Amino acid sequence: MKKWIVMAIIGVAAVSCNTQKEQANFDPGPVDPNHLHRTMKQITDIIVHDIFSPPVASRIYAYSSIAAYEAAIPGNPRFVSLAGQLNGLNPVPQPDPNKKYCFELSSVHALALVGKALIFSEEKMTTFHDETLASFRNSGMPEEMFANSVEYGEQVANHILNWAGKDNYKQTRTFEKYSVDLNDASKWKPTPPGYMEGIEPSWNKIRTFVLDSSTQFIPGPPTEFSTDKNSKFYKEALQVYNAVKEGNKEHDDIAYFWDCNPYVMNVKGHVMFATKKITPGGHWMNITHISCLGAKKDFFETAEAYTYVALALADGFISCWDEKYRSKLVRPESYINQFIDENWLPTLQTPPFPEHTSGHSVISSASSVVLTKLFGDNFHFVDSTETEFGLPQREFNSFVQAADEASISRMYGGIHYMPAITEGIKQGKGVGEWIVKNIHTRKEEIANVE
């Protein structure tokens, strides 16, 4: 059972950045979340530019989103801190009750500072955020309020970064790499064209955010490996083979839409070049953006939504990667080329890590659970995430429908056997439901729990 720490903010002068009027009796009202959305999109763009792997990208989203949320909520007494709810997070600094703040500014500043600290291209974030700060300063906001708000955002950012520094990430940079066993046909091996080494084999050593441990939701194991043509495993590989060979345009469109491979190697003759794309987590963070706009969520609700989804992504990847490097199962491409058809190619490029379970299935299902909590069961949205990468938008009537499509896209793309998908969906739902059950952002939720 988590220890609850509810911080009551008494006497803080909550100020809307739009009206700049002191509110003696706080009225949350609509607060424009545009700067929050734009800053999160900038973080995503830099993640794409810097080519972070999906697990590492999820860590960036998690700490950045939590910083934004914690720096915002002193401006709205309906919301409570995640300190005491998230593993290892101690109470964050609180604003001075004798000072005036714009907590929208504090939140965006904390988001940008944490994001900047966790990416490589710091200058890109600095240039972008300087323009954001200038827009606040030029809005007519009193200089003292501006300075107080920036200072508070820095305090929260530093607190979150100090917490992040204790999650074992730095230590895992020195752990040994995945060792390829060429003599065991059942084990994962690097795949063409890049033959990249296994990504993040020690990701299960990262401190979880909400889960008790990386092993809390161990999925069902993959089918027993076999090369016998009458075996279940061979038939599962043949299913992938035929899904690509007999595929249609709709299945290909779905596969490409949910590809989200951040580093696709392209080979043209003797020339090899990379194509950068959004990560799976980045795709779901943008679905959150789209949904918040569609539902007209205010600033605080938007910060809340990003945080819930980021937690689902982060713990989803830790849980998934724990299984990937436990079973270390060979990918369909390697198996099919060796035992069925040496000339067969998947529709999508096989990502550089083991097969079971499907990361897309896990994190999409986890995200769909938390988004359903926030927006409802039958929330219609048009997903335009991939249009900037040259793909048409797709339309969904629920988050579960989108998650299910993301999951089956891995079969259509030829990069996962069916058990990785079905077990991944179960695993992701377990992660998402645990987060919904154990993380509470509203005072009324805690009252109901108690």
Secondary structure, 3 states (H helix, E strand, C coil): CCCCCCCCCCCCEEECCCCCCECCCCCCCCCCCHHHHHHHHHHHHHHHHHCCCHHHHHHHHHHHHHHHHHHHHHHCCCECCCCCCCCCCCCCCCCCCCCEECHHHHHHHHHHHHHHHHCCCHHHHHHHHHHHHHHHHCCCCCHHHHHHHHHHHHHHHHHHHHHHCCCCHHHHCCCCCCCCCCCCCCECCCCCCCCCCCCCCCHHHCCCCCCCCCCCCCCCCCCCCCCCCCCHHHHHHHHHHHHHHCCCHHHHHHHHHCCCCCEEEEEECCEEEEEECCCHHHHHHHHHHHHHHHCCCCHHHHHHHHHHHHHHHHHHHHHHHHHHHHHCECCHHHHHHHHCCCCCCCCCCCCCCCCCCCHHHHHHHHHHHHHHHHHCCCCCEEECHHHHHCCCCEEECCHHHHHHHHHHHHHHCCCCCHHHHHHHHHHHHHHHHHHHHHCCCEHHHHHHHC
